[in-house]
Amino acid sequence: MQPFCWWEDDTLVLNILGRPRAKKTRIGKVIGHQLEVHVAEQPVRGRATAHLVRFLAGEFDVAESAITVVFGVYNVNKQLRVKAPQRLPAVIAKRLGKG
């Protein structure tokens, strides 16, 4: 099974399952080969994805510009690349053996 996250040099690649219209933005659980992320934003014209990027920038302690949406701006299935994350959320650190 493909992992939900992996390293490519100093860049962390993540497969995300976005859950828009949530009450609170938070990282959920791993579902198959995706990390579930609940987003407190409406899925209109990429607003939920933009909110997701802002949230994850804080979680990884990086600038928003360090996060690239590879695909899925207008879809719940996304792939993101995080350049040189300074911090790893617990579920990711556990999977990568750094927690």
Beta strands, then each sheet from edge to edge (+ up, - down):
strand 1: 5-8
strand 2: 11-19
strand 3: 26-31
strand 4: 34-38
strand 5: 67-71
strand 6: 77-83
sheet 1: 1+ 2- 4- 3+
sheet 2: 1+ 2- 6+ 5-
end
